[in-house]
């Protein structure tokens, strides 16, 4: 079985080799773990954002950036494109931000290949039937502070590897790399909703592709948390190629899959978050989905689409003005 950690390792090694070119920094901790700063004390870059996203996807996806992808004639933003032939493993088995890393006063959302070693959350790996047994652990952290030796040791123990084989990539939400990698979750948002909300077997999804605008830096981590989510919820387009079973209602799946099927749809995500008293558990999970979804059932030849791009909400989210 493919190892997401071993597939991602050459990408990480290339980032380390090209750190000056990518505007990132690499620090070896006293216990031998490596921390790759992609935006805490450094500016990062578009190329670093692409690489960070590919690492999150366990090296099982192609990632590109289109600088001229317009939402409409008035508003144009750079966009990230993701294509994968291993959608369940690359998105849910690796990219999903499913690991809350809390060690002492340190807090970060963890995603990427190391999750498959720690099996966090365990239920995800049971549902997609995936495991990784690599001796190297690569974890991507969404945080505004760099981790220390204690954090690296915690990750090593959870993953069952030697601490010197731990790589920690870090990017704050309010950074270029952070913004890129969150928009790069456009395909994952759809597979997540299929599995966790609609109870659809994502192993039937054979290929996935998506594109989403990249949020400009418009505020601090909280403001950017809202803006980056809105890029996918109101601007993301995804395409899934699946092989259904008899009895699967692909049209119904498609109708329920986009973000517009959620009762929380229609307002910038930060407003939704505030209305929920900043409690993610009070937000309908169905809102975390792409704006526009197309499904191709390769068994029946059926092609269906649902959802819409909502530029007006994106403008509100970014406090956009045309001058």
ABEGO torsion letter per residue (X at the ends): XBBAAAAAAAAAAAAAAAAAAAGBBBBBBAAGBBBBBAGAABAEBAAAAAAAAAAAAGGABBBBBBAABBABAABBBBBBBBBBABAAAAAAAAABBABBBBBEABBBBBBEAAAAAAGOBAAAAAAAGBBBABABBBBBBBBABBBBAAAAAAAAAAAGBBAAABBBBBBBABBAAAAAAAAAAAAAAAAAAAAAAAGBBAAABABBBBBBBBBBBAEBAAAAAAAAAAAAAAABBBBBBBBBBBGBBAAAAAAAABAAABAABGBBAAAAAAAAGGBAAABBAAABBBABBBBBBAAAGBBBBBEBBBAAAAAAAAGBBBX
